Amino acid sequence: MTTYRAANEGAYQTPICPCVTTSPWKEWIMTHEEHHAAKTLGIGKAIAVLTSGGDAQGMNAAVRAVVRVGIFTGARVFFVHEGYQGLVDGGDNIREATWESVSMMLQLGGTVIGSARCKDFREREGRLRAAHNLVKRGITNLCVIGGDGSLTGADTFRSEWSDLLSDLQKAGKITAEEATKSSYLNIVGLVGSIDNDFCGTDMTIGTDSALHRIIEIVDAITTTAQSHQRTFVLEVMGRHCGYLALVTSLSCGADWVFIPECPPDDDWEEHLCRRLSETRTRGSRLNIIIVAEGAIDKTGKPITSEDIKNLVVKRLGYDTRVTVLGHVQRGGTPSAFDRILGSRMGVEAVMALLEGTPDTPACVVSLSGNQAVRLPLMECVQMTKDVTKAMNDRKFDEAMKLRGRSFMNNWEVYKLLAHVRPPVSKGPSSIHTVAVMNVGAPAAGMNAAVRSTVRIGLIQGNRVLVVHDGFEGLAKGQIEEAGWSYVGGWTGQGGSKLGTKRTLPKKSFEQISANITKFNIQGLVIIGGFEAYTGGLELMEGRKLFDELCIPFVVIPATVSNNVPGSDFSVGADTALNTICTTCDRIKQSAAGTKRRVFIIETMGGYCGYLATMAGLAAGADAAYIFEEPFTIRDLQANVEHLVHKMKTTVKRGLVLRNEKCNENYTTDFIFNLYSEEGKGIFDSRKNVLGHMQQGGSPTPFDRNFATKMGAKAMNWMSGKIKESYRNGRIFANTPDSGCVLGMRKRALVFQPVTELKEQTDFDHRIPKEQWWLKLRPILKILAKYEIDLDTSEHAHLEHISRKRSGEASI
């Protein structure tokens, strides 16, 4: 992994040696030619970008990234307004973009360059006109942001390109020289669709934002439903894909979900009514049913929201209401995830276009785990069509498999949590006892993880205990048994319902051991941050002194700082990131009104710069100071000079993020005072310390879903490990693999022994030594118009969809 100095080595600063960058983690040296290749890759080339089909939040982030990275590489970049229709009509619909023309786009929903369904482009005559418009402007690279129909049209266009040029030349509309210069067309697709129905990518641009809109409404409806003991039937979009409905049901703990990929059994009416009445019997005051707009039964007959409402009213007599969410799901501000996804995909699209040759197949830039990958466009389109065909042929099992392992995993977890009846206790002899606890600072999503862990444990026939106040509560015996209803309604609640403290176990081994024996605890699920990880290490050490500590345990990373070794993501970090982005959006809006104003924002994270970096990328910051990339007074000066230059343009505002512990001397106050002094007469400075608001709020859909699946996977592992450790009538686990961190690594969820992670940890600064997100920092700087050097050595290479799917993240 390459790291770069937080000092943006820009146009206003001459680096000591432009071909060497150093960091505490790694020193990396590359040749001068490699170093500057990206900055000259686009010279003499032209790129056009268009958005087509249905709009999706995050498209603007992708357009912005394509424009700015294209300009960074030396290419000319053109907007194509109104999608393919603009490409066919030409004229003012195809306009050259400038750096400033994409300013303030990042936080806007929809697509500012417009989108339209185009009949003309489906005809060869329309594509001939489109080719003429591109050739006359010297454009041979096309980035298409849209769904499978839009991308299929782009591939058809590319395959016909030579014939189209030939026809244009014969008709005398282009010269032989123009035909030679435009001899081939490169196509790269980015999937923009709220439905997440495109095979080959884990997430499409817009899906996460649509989930945000849905969950906001579900949370609001939940309060009124509880007041009146109502049943609500919510219909969500998705066409023939049930992803939105399925993830919504997991994120809100719905009683039932109807999705087109898995129609309900023939007796579903009875099963549904029984499920709803059982939920009420257990003390719930409401029922939530989620319906995908394309839901069908096994004969292919549509299942509508009104059908379900009428059934519930007739059979159960419940006060039932229907809410059809409609186009509100497409609207609103894009989430942090979609902004970063759009930006990353836009960067990758430019590199794929400029590296393309006549033999390179049209590709689509996809997300796999947290990795950007390039896949052959038509392989993905064909697999997407295969899903539709399987569903039309009533081969629903095949359709589910084609959706991918992630989709299937969501479905399996949903079925367990919603459809399986909690078993009746079979007596102590056949039941294992597992305790669940929170450790460290609170993080949104902790409660969702506890709920999932408790309920999966109960379904497996285990006795589940909850521990209040972390290791301190375990030592003091603040432990109680949890039933099914104990964790009811916890999914959408922020903070930690169990209570959490930073106390470590080492000083209380004797009391903890006594309580493990007293409550017959045979396994421990620890949900928390860096303290949970270090607490796990202490438990491993304590096994040498106390046999009672020889029980399996698993750590589920949950912290806004995202600093737990062994996992690329932590529960709670996405919620904190969205909180920061929302605040930055409002601040930028304020700065846009007052003009010539720079805001310095301090974020949390300890020594980990994840929040500052990712929020900087999502909010369009001019700089983000972090501990992992040391900076000097010269670097601060370069940033001030950069902002002075920026104030001479039409974009008269600045946003600077600072991680709370990035430097003990260059504090937020110091940087504020420096900017205030150096910017006198040119810009004003303001500062905001966001503080603990970053730990609060309802968890985002990502955190709810991630936490739910982590809890389920942890408990499944725990049950197997307890059985494996059963010896001579008792549990005895003393192997390294009996104490693990469950983390997401690139494309999969993996269990890693805590002892093996010690070598990967900087304990002094409470961060992992290697952090994947550091390689995104050059993107932040390029998009802020710093003349830095972009390393292209880690860019995605073309993969095949079958290979990608076999390694897909199983979360």
Secondary structure, DSSP 8 states (H G I E B T S, - for coil): -----SS---TT---S-TTEE--SS--EE--HHHHHHHHHTTTT-EEEEEE-SS--TTHHHHHHHHHHHHHHTT-EEEEETTHHHHHHH-GGGEEE--SGGGTT-TT--S-TT-----SGGGSHHHHHHHHHHHHHTT--EEEEEE-HHHHHHHHHHHHHHHHHHHHHHHTTSS-HHHHHHT---EEEEEEB-TT---TT-S--BTHHHHHHHHHHHHHHHHHHHHHHT-EEEEEE--TT--HHHHHHHHHHT-SEEE-TTS---TTHHHHHHHHHHHHHHTT-S-EEEEEETT-B-TTS-B--HHHHHHHHHHHH---EEEEE-GGGGG-S---HHHHHHHHHHHHHHHHHHHT--TTS--EEEEEETTEEEEEEHHHHHHHHHHHHHHHHTT-HHHHHHHH-HHHHHHHHHHHHHHHS-------GGG--EEEEEEESS--TTHHHHHHHHHHHHHHTT-EEEEESSHHHHHHHT-EEE--GGGGTT-TT--S-TT--B---SGGGHHHHHHHHHHTT--EEEEEESHHHHHHHHHHHHHTTT-GGG-S-EEEEEB-TT---TT-S--BTHHHHHHHHHHHHHHHHHHHHHH-SEEEEEEE--TT--HHHHHHHHHHT-SEEE-TTS---HHHHHHHHHHHHHHTTSS--EEEEEEETTS-SSS-HHHHHHHHHHHTTTT-EEEEEE-GGGGG-S---HHHHHHHHHHHHHHHHHHHHHHHHTEETTEE---SGGGEEEEEEETTEEEEEEHHHHGGGEETTTTEES--GGGGGHHHHHHHTT-------TT---B--HHHHHHT----
